[in-house]
Amino acid sequence: MPEYRMLLNPAANHVYRQATPALAAAELEVTAPFVTAIEPTTVGGADALRFSADDPDELVLAGQSSLLACFEENGGWLRPLELPELRVLDDDLVTIPKYPGKTNEAFTRLLLHLTLSQVARPGPLEVLDPLAGRGTTLLAAWQAGQHGYGVETDEKAFDALVSYLKTYLRAKRIKHSVQVTPVRRDGRSIGRRLDAEARLDEATRDRSARPGQPRLKMTVFTGDTRDAAALFGRKRFDAIVTDAPYGIVHGAEHRGQGRQNTQGHQNGRDRSPQGLLSEAIPVWRSQLKAGGALGIAWNTYTLSRAELLEMLAETGLHGLDEGPWLNFEHRVDSSIVRDLVVAVAD
Ligand SMILES: C[S@@+](CC[C@H](N)C(=O)[O-])C[C@H]1O[C@@H](n2cnc3c(N)ncnc32)[C@H](O)[C@@H]1O
């Protein structure tokens, strides 16, 4: 069976770089059923994966989140594969923003790819990040040609996303509209919403192998994620992709203590995301289209995998929990060991 080498993108973050080969191997095993005998290796000192495949699907290889380049091995020589370009916008859309609490963009791409791999519908898909921060998931979704939707409680994070989008789209000369409007309920203001659209011109679209998606949409509300269904109304999403608060840089806004928010809920800082997730997951579940998938990353020091799977099961979601799905846990720092679960409807 023909053998291949996939060179892996060297992550800027040293810790994530160490975790990348194992994560990339698990991602390939989950998303590329035609591949066998996957193992981490190096090519000229650079991290890579070795695998075997008969007639590999190039679109699937091109979709791997850590892919730098792929080669077929031929009598000791490596022949480069010209894989299709799946990104509709440049990498710097996601890599330029740098701030404490940002979810590593390479990890965000991994979680997005794994979650979307469980959605059978053709794109462009509608992706919700109900703990959006400054929008790493939403920007990664745009880069992959999908629409992004979000909810975020931190007004400063919301403002930073708005100004970044305006600056980036203007600097790249991409036709766009970015609007922020107040949100009112019963005559009083309860927050703000961002509505952005990027109109990709022929040149931007033609570089991608994806069927042309001329307009990418983004809507983000300020507010509490447990009000996400109220904020988005009847809208349903193909995928929900989110990185839960780690209880370190970002506390979880948790009801039951502290000040009241604009919707009349009690807020407070809770160092564990457990309370937040147990209240938010049923809300998010109600926002998922039939055939949709939910991908969550979280800090295993604050919540066990079994507890999270149980929360998901209570809403009728089945967390994928076998084989390579168990290989995504990795250390981020001394207080964070991150894992992910992708769940689909039973
Ligand atoms: C781990 S961070 C996500 C970071 C994001 N992926 C990024 O790269 O910018 C979790 C986010 O959840 C937000 N958050 C915490 N509790 C919330 C709540 N109850 N409702 C909405 N957002 C909340 C925090 O403000 C923080 O931005």
The ligand as an ORCA input file, in Angstrom:
! r2SCAN-3c Opt
* xyz 0 1
  C     -11.740     30.192     27.031
  S     -12.460     31.746     26.650
  C     -12.777     31.587     24.911
  C     -11.770     32.366     24.150
  C     -12.075     32.465     22.668
  N     -12.106     31.156     22.020
  C     -11.001     33.345     22.033
  O     -10.024     32.802     21.488
  O     -11.103     34.564     22.130
  C     -14.097     31.635     27.314
  C     -14.948     32.876     27.085
  O     -16.219     32.664     27.696
  C     -16.679     33.927     28.155
  N     -17.741     33.658     29.147
  C     -17.600     33.164     30.407
  N     -18.823     32.999     30.969
  C     -19.744     33.423     30.056
  C     -21.162     33.494     30.040
  N     -21.887     33.114     31.091
  N     -21.786     33.952     28.934
  C     -21.056     34.336     27.837
  N     -19.707     34.294     27.793
  C     -19.063     33.845     28.882
  C     -15.433     34.591     28.723
  O     -15.594     35.999     28.794
  C     -14.393     34.156     27.680
  O     -14.275     35.114     26.665
*
